[in-house]
Structures are given as C-alpha cells and as structure tokens.
C-alpha cells in the first residue's frame, strides 16, 4: 500500500503546472524514499512566526506553489470576512535578502491581484518592522513578509500581518490557516501575470515615502539627543548580509553618530550568508569579523542584526579589554533600566510586556519603578496584540517597552513587531551615554545585578529533524505532561504550569486557570526561584528548555545554572 507521501509525490511529479527544472528535481529523488517522505508527508503549517521551511519542490517545502496556496487562503479569508472593504484596503508585501524571496513576493502579489485585491509591494528588500509599519501606513487589511528570519540559508518563509500591523493572532490566525488548508494547490489558485497586475492597478510599488515616514517614527524614540562627543564614539555594525543595512546606517548618521564602521565582508545582501552559515546574532560566532574590525579601530561595541532586520545582538568590551556577549534577557534588562532612568515622561500606568520564557528579573526591576508587567506566550505577535489591547482600553496600561529573550525589542509603538532599527539606535545611544560618563554597558549591567540579584539564564536547544524528530518532540512533551513532578534538580517544585491545558498547580494544592491562549508549553518554578520551561519551537525543528536561576553573587548563580542544566537534562532523559 502506497504511503500518503508517495501518492503526493506522484501527484506533484505529474502536475502540469511544474516546469522542467522542478520536475527534474523530483525525478532525482525518485529512489530516495526518506527524502520523498520528508517532502510530502505533510503540509507546512503556521507557527509562532508564520510558515518557514526548506526551499524545494514539495508540499512540506517552501516554493512558489506553497506561497500561492498560502496567499490564496489569505485572499479567501479577506474576502469572506471583510468583503469589498478588504478588497479596497489591499495587502502590503515586503521581502528580505533570502534566495527566492523576490520571486515569492511577486507570486503573492499576483495571486492577490488575481483575486481582485490590491498588493502594495516594495521595489527592493525591506525589513520586517518596516513591513509592519507599511501595513498600517497604507491602511492595508493585511501584510505579508517573505523571510525565514535567522534560519540557515536553505530556508525561506512567509509571515502574515493584520491591519493593526501585528502578526496574525486568533481569530485571524485560525481562520486563515483553515482557508489555506482548504485550497487545492493545483486547481484553486487565482493568479495573473505581473504586467497585467500592474496595468490593472492591482500591483502598486511602494517608494521612499514609506521609508522616510518610518525613519521619522524610529527617531522619535531617541531619549538623549545631546550626548557629549557622540560624534567621536566608535561603533562597529553588521547587517549579516541582510536587510537592515540601509535603515540602520541612515538612522545612526542622522542621529549624529559619525564613527560607524560597517563590516565590509557582511555589508551587502546575500542569501547565501557566505561569512556566517547561521546568521543569528544570538550566536557569538557571527561577531568574529566585527570584533576583528573593532580591535583594529578601537571600538568597544559591536552590533549585528538578523537577516530580516527585526532582532539585534551585541558584543561589548570591558575596561580590561575582554569581549562579552550579552544574551537577549541581559540586553532587555539594560534597555529597560536605561529607559526608566533616562526618560522623563514614564506614565503612571506604564507597562512592560514580555513573554513567559523571559527572565523574571524584569518583574523585579519594573516593580521598583512601579510599572506593571504583562506576560504573553512566546512570539512577538502576542506583544503586538497586547499593545492593541492597551489602546482599546482593555487594561489600564500604557506601553513603555516590550521584549522577548530571543533578542527582539520594541521601543514606542510605531510598529507592532520587534524592531532592530529602533533597538540598534537606542543601544548605541545607551552605549555612547555610558561612555560619556566614564562607564560602559558591561559595568552598568553588573550594577543592575548588584542591585536586584544575579539572575542567570540559558536556553538548551535540542534539534530533532524531520518527521521522526517531530514525533520525538511530541513524545517528550507528552511524558512531561503525564508525569507528576515533585522535585527537579534537587529542589521542590512549588508551581507547575501547563499552558496547553491552561492550568497552574501549586504545591499547596491551589489551582488556577491561566489567562493565555493554549500553547504547548510546560513551566516549573522551584522553591529557590529557579524557572525551567519546556517548549517546542514554532519555527525550527527543536525543543527548547529555558532555564533561569538567581543567587546573591555571580559565581553562585553560574554554579547553580550549570548544575540545573545538567540535572534537568538527566531528568528529561530518565523520562524517555
């Protein structure tokens, strides 16, 4: 009996819409049953960041046909839920530097045009945050960003935004996914030629007017405009072959930073990422060329953005000449502390928004400044949703700052997604200011720890590729869910949270309902303040374990973190 994968393989192989090169690609794997299984056993699905996959021909791969199917589903949803209003409002589209991105963006635009929906398409690549901004600025019903963020070069992806400029959440997310799943990839696609779309007025190219308005909003987030000698403060910057080069360079220049040195080997867009196979600024290896340049010119800070320009990582040098790589939580702590110390108009009902896997240290700092903290599920779309809820007066709160531990930050509300352009600007401002008072980011971070406690975090990522890997991840989460947990890493479990079941159980017998959407995440809080969270990635074939400990000194916290990491992994292994 033929497997579903093999049936789908033959269906694609014999499809009239495939060109000769695509059919050749499928012919080459006809004897590789495992590859056929991987490509055809299932459809790509939307996760926390949309739809991502390896480029190639197949239903479990990213290609122009999958892009068309996703866009047809989006078009169907827009027409069904908004009618003529949605068709008049249109959809904004942008794309990053990845291989295939331009082709996918044009295919999406032509499908929208085929359905009588205007597409506002950037002429050249733009960052994800600017797509969020453009969706709002053009008053579009939705937005599409072609990107796979920091995934390896063989990936690409597709993210959908709604009219508020935020990534889709329910009910739109579920509704769009249902519509996409209902589309027959070979018979239901309505598409027109690009030239016809332009001629009919359904494909409209966006120009630099959007860029100028976006940059203007970014620059409003600056706090200190008169930092002494900031024109002499040296900065090394890398877009990691991605999209953020133009806006970041422009903003820093316009804000008066004249000593900005961009890493030449990584300056221009290149979807092959020749100098860093994993273009993720969370990985200190991407800073090798930056640090080489920084040591040459005498800079003490390096910044790097991910390929679609929504995240920023840094490397900083201390006064002894040693380089450090703050993690996403530490950068978030630094930015929040700087904002709260420097900004003079913090509202009394000010709020910080972060995620359930971000450091609990945020709660301690926010409480010191009498700010509220709202925690969301992982994925910046939920932080964007919270901003909308603040504006709609669902809560008595005013947005001050939002971040997630995976180096995503948003200052102000000009966009509804993490924004590396505004974050890079404020990090440079913070570094230049500390330099002007004979301090630095490393020294200020230690001051924060001395004041609030030494919180140390790590993320243990376990990669499980393919169909078998997905099954292993599912089995691990099921076993965690079915096991009664009393002691982990030698400490009593005082709180157990299952976000899939929306249940919080405390060791004293008290139970509460979690007021968050359901998500496949399990969290443990131990008696010494340690947090351990298990969560399958929504965008990569990984299960992630987020660990946070706290102690009175850095040495004690580091020892505790290493111990918990080891003992928790042993605990997981024992469950298998």
N, C-alpha and C positions, 0 to 999 in steps of 0.2 A: 504493500500500500504506500503510495506516494505521500511524503510529508507536505504540510502546508507550504513550507519554504520552497520545496522543489516545484510544486504547482505554480507558485507565484513567479519563480524564476522562469519557467517556460512561458508563462503569460507575458512577462516583460520581453523575453527574448524574441517573441513572435509579434510584438506590438508594432503597428505601422508607424507610430509617432517617433520611435527611436531612430537616430541616424546611424550611419555605417560604423562610425567610431564607437558609439555606445553599444551597438550590437557586438562589435569586436571585443570590447571589454568583457561582456558577458560570456562570449564564446570561450574566452581564455580561462574562465573558471569552471567550465562545464564538468570537469572531473574532480573539482575540489568541493566535496560535499560540505565540509565545515564552513568554507567561505560562502557558499550558497546559503547555508543555514543562517549565518551571521547577517547577510544582506537582506534576507527575505522572510525571516520567521515572524517579524512584527513590523509595525509602523513606528516611525519616530513619534514621540509624544512630547507635550509641553511639560516642562518642569518649572522650577522657581524662576528661571531666566528665559523661558521660552523653549525653543526647539534647537538642539545642537546635534551634530553628527559628523561622521567621517564623510568626506566628499567621495562620490562614486555613484554608479548606477545601481538602483535597488530601492525597495520601499523602506529599508532601515538605513538609508544613506541620504546625505544632502545632495540634491541635484536640482535642476531646473523644474523637473516634473513634481517633485515634492514641494518646491516653492510655489508652483502654480496651484497645487492642491490646497496648500495652506491658505493662499490668497483667495482662492475661490470660496473656501469655507468662511473666511473673514468677510468677503463681499456678501455672501448669502446671509450672514448674521446681521451685517449692517442694514441690508435691505429689509430683512424681516422685522428688525427691532426699531428702525428709525424711518423707514420708508423714504419719501422724497427728501426729507430733511437731511438724512445721512448722505444721500447721493449728491446733494448740493454742497455739503461741507467738505467732502473729499478725504484723502488719506495722504499724510506726509511720509516720505521714504528717504532713508539715508543708508549708507553702507561704509564699511571700513576697508582696510588695506588687503584683506584676505583674497586668496585665489578664488575666483568665481563670484566675488561679491558684486561687481558691476553687472555681470550677466544676470544674477539672481534678482537684483534690484529692478532691472529693466523688465524682466519677466513678470515680477509682481505688479509693476506699473501697467503693463499691457493686459494683464488679467483684470485689474480694476477697470481699465478703460473698456474692456470687453463687456463689463457688467454695467457700464454707464456711470462709473464712479471716478471722479477726478483724482489724479495722482500728482502730488507735488514732490518732484524728485530733485535732489541736489545734483548739480552738474559734475561735481567731484566729491571725493570722500569727505565725510564729516563725522564728528564724534557722536557717541550715543547721547550724552547730555544735550548736544545741540539738536538732535532729533526730537528729544522730549520738548525742548523749547520751541522748535518749529511746529510741532503738533498743536501747541497752544497758540502760537503767533498766527498761524494760518487758519485758526479756528476749525481745524480738521476734526472729523469724527474719530479718527484713529491714526496711528503711526506704525511704521514698520522699520526696524533696524536690522540690516543684514550684518551679522557679526557672530563670532564664536568667542568673544572676549579674549581670555588668556589661554584658551586651549591650544594644543600643539598645531602645527601648520596644516596637517591633513584635515582639520575640522573647519566647518563653517556653520552658520546658524541663522535663526530668524526669530526676532523678538517683536511682540505686538504691544502697542500702547493704545490707551483710550483717550478720549477728548480732553481729560484733565492733564495729559502729559505724563501720566504714570503708567507703568506696565500693567497689563490687564490683571484684575483680580475678579473674584466672583461678584456678580453673576456672569460678567462678560467672559471670564476665563472658561468656565464650564460650557457656556453657550457656544463659544467659538470652537472649542475642541469638539463638541458634538457635531457642529456643522462641518468641520474639517473631516471628521471620521466618516461622515455620510457621503462625501464626494467620491465619485468614481474617477480615478486619476486619468483614465483613458477616454471617458465619454462625457464627463460633466463640466469640463473646463471651457469657459468662455474667454477667448483671448483674441486680441487684434494685433496687427503689425505696429511696431513703434512709430513709423512715419504716419500711419493712419491715426494713431492715438494723438500725436502732436497736431496733426491737421484738424482733427475734430475738436480740439480744445480739452481733451481729457488727460493729456500729459503736459504738465506745466513745469518748467525748470525753475528752481529757486536760485536767486542770485545773492550777491554780497549784502543786500539789505538785511537779510536774516542774520548774517554773521555780525554785522555792526550792532544790531539790537541785542543780540546775545552777549557780545563782549561788554556792551554798556551795562547790562544787568550784572554780569560777573564782577565788574569793577566796583559796583556799589557795595559789595561785601567787604571791601578793604576797611580796616579799622584804624590803623595808624598810617597817616599819609606823610608825616614829617619826620621819619626816622633819620637821624644824623648819619651821613656818609653811606646811605644805602646804595648810592650810585657806584661805590667802590667795593661793595660786598660781592664776593665771588660765588657763583653758583654753577654747578655742572648739571646739565639736563639731558635726558634721553627719552625720546618717544618710543624706543624699542621697535623701530621700523613701522610705527603705527600712525594713527590719525591725529594725535594731539599736538604735533609739532607746530603747526601754524597758529592755533589759538593761544597756546601756552607762551610761545615766543612773543607774540603780539602783546598779550596782557602784561607780561613781565617788563617789556620795553616801555609800554605806556604808563606803567606804574613807577617808572624811574630806575629800574634795575638795569644798569648798563654792562655789568660784568657777567653776562650769561654765556656760558660756553656749552654748546650742544655737541654731544659725542658724534664726530663725523661719520663713524662707521655704522651708526644706528639712526642717523637723522632722517633718511628718506624712506617713504613707504615701501615695504617689500613683504609680500605674503609668505615668502619662504623663510623669513626670520633667520638670515644666514649667520648672525652672531650669537643667537640665543634660541635654541630649539624649543625652549619653554619660556615664552615671553611674558612671564608673570613677575611683577615687581615684588611679590611676596618672597621670591626666591633670590637669595643674596648673590647667586651666581650671575645674575643679569647685570650686576654693578661692577664687574671686573674692569671693563673698559672705562666706565665712569670714574672709578677710583684711580685708575692709572692717569687719567687726564687731570683729576682733582689734585693729585700729588704733584703733578708737573706744574700746575698754575697756582697752587696754594689755596685751593678751596677747601672748606670744611663741611660742605653739604652737597649731596648728590640726590637728584630726584629722577624717578622713572615712572612713566605711565604705561598702562597696558595697551594692547593694540587698538581698542575702540575708545580709549580716552575717558573712561569713567572711573578709573582707580589710580592711586598714586602710592608708591613706596619710596622710602628714603634710606640713605646711608649717611651717617654723621660721624665726624671725627671729634674725639675728646681732646682735652688740653695736653694730654700725654702723647698725642699723635696716633691713637688707636681708633680704628673704624668700628662702628656699631650699626646694627640693622634693626631698628625698632619694628616690632610686629604691628599688626593692624590695630590691636587694642591700645598699644602704647601711643601710636600716632593719634588715635581718637582721644585718649586721655590728655595728651599735650594740647591738642586743638581746643578741647572743651575748656581746659584750665586757662589757656591763653585768651579765649573769647570772654570768659567770665571775669577775668582780671582786667581786661582791656576795654571792653565795650561798656559804654555808659548808659545805654538805654535798654537794659535787660528788663523785660516786662515782669510784673509781679506774678503773673500766672505762666511764666516761662516754662517750657518743657523740652526735655531731651528725649529723642526717640532712638532706640537701639533694638537689638534682637535678643532672643532667648539664649543665644550662644556667645554673646559678647560679655566682656568682663563685668562682674558685679561691682568692681571699683567705681564704675560710673555712678551707681546709686549713692555711694558714699560722698563723692565729690558734689553731685547735684544736691544732695541733702544739705551739705554745708552752705550752699548758696540759695537754699530754699526753693529749688526747682523741682518740678515733677519729672518722673521718669516713666515713659511708656515703652513696654517691650512687645515686639512683634515676632512673628515667625521669621525664619531666615529668608532673605530675599528682599532687596531694597524696594520692591514694589509695595511691600506692606508698610514701609516707612512713608512712601509717597501717599499711600491710602490714608495714613494717619494725618498727614498734613491736610488732606481734603476734609477729613472729619473735624479737624480743628476749625477750618474755615466755615464749615457748615454748622458750627456751634454744638456738635455732639458732645464735646468736652469743653470745660472752661480752661483752655490752654492755648498758648501761643508758641509756635515753633521757634526754637532757638538753634538747635543743632541736631543732626542725625548721623549715625554711622553704623556700619557693621564691621565685624572683626576682620573681614577679608579685604581690608584697605579701601573701603568705599565710604565717602564722606559727602555731606551736603551742608553748605552754609547758605542761608537765605532760601527762598522758595521760588526762584526764577525758573527752575526745572523741578521735576518730580522724580528724579533718579539721582544716583550718586554722580558726582561731577568732579573729575580730576583737574579740570581747568581752574575752577574757583578754589579747589583744595590746594593745588600747587601754588597758586597765588598767595593764599593765606599762610601756608607752610614757609614760603620764602620770607614773607613779612615777619612771621614769628622768629625765624632764624636771624634775620637782619636786626630785629629789635633786641634780641638777647645779646647779639654780638655788640650792639651799641652800648650796652650796659655792662660789658666785660663778662658776659656769661655765654652759655651755649645750650643747645637743645638737650644734650646729654646731662649736663649739670642740672637743668630745670626739671628733667624727668626724675632724677634722683631726689630732688627736693619734694616733688609730689609724693613719691613713695615714702620718704621720711615722715611726711605729714599724715598720710592716710593709711599706711600699711603697705607691705611689699607683696603685691599681687603678681603672680607669675602664671602665664598661660602657655599652652601648647596645643597644637592640633595634630593628632595622629591620623594620617590618611592611609587606608588600605585599599589598593586598587584591585578590582575584580572585573576583568574584561569579559565581554560577550554575554551570551545567553546563560552559560554556566555560572559566570560571575554574578549576574543579576539574581540568579536563584540562591547563590551562597549568601548574598547580602540579605535577601528576604528571609532566609532561614535564621540568620544571626539575629535579626530584629524580632522574629517570632519567638526565638528562645529567650531573648531578654524580656519579652513581654509576658511570657508564661512562667518565668521563674520568680519566686519570692525572694526579694533582696533585703537582707538584714544587715550584713556587714560587707563593705567593699574597701579594699586596701587597708584593712585593719581598723576601719572606723565605722561607727554605726551610721546607717542610712536614716536620716531624720525626715527627708522629704523625697517622695518618688512621684515623678510627673510623666504621664503618658499622653502626649498631645494628639495621638491618633484616637484615643478614647476620651479625650478632654477631661481627664481625671488627675487630681492631685491627692496623694495619700501621705499623711504624716504618721510618724512613729507612735504618736499618742492616740491614734485611732481616728483622728479627724479627717474628713474627706471634703474636697471642694471641686467645683466644676471650673475648668479652665476656660476663660472667655477669649478664646482664639479659634480661628478656623482649624479643622482637623489636619494633622500633619504627622507623618511617620517619624516621630522624634521621641526619644525617651531620655529623661534627665534625672540625675541623682544629686541630692545635696547631702553632704556628710556632716557629722557633728562638729568638725573643726573648720567649717566654712568652705570646704572643697566642693567644687562643682564638676560633675562628669556628665557629658551629654553625648548620646549616640544618635547619628543622623546620616542616612544615605544621601549622597549628593544628588541634587536635582539636575545637574548639568554634566556630570562626569561619572564614569563607572567606578565609583568609590563609596566606601562607607567611612565616615569621619567621626572621630572621637575627640571632643573638645574638653580640655581639662584646665581647670583654674584652681590654684591654691593661694593661700595667704599666710604670711607669718611676719614676725617682728623685724627680721633682718633679711637682706638679700640672700645671704648664704643659707640660712634656714629654709627660705622659700624655694631656692634652687634644689636643695637636697630633697625637700618634700615633693616637689614636682617630678623629679626623676624617679622617686620611689613610687608615686601614684601611677605614673605612666607604665612602669614595669608591672606593678601588681594588677592594674586593671587589664592590661593585655593578657596576663596569665589567667585572670578571672574569665575573660571572654573565651580564651582557648579551652578552658575547662568546661564551658557550656556546649562546645561543639560536639 
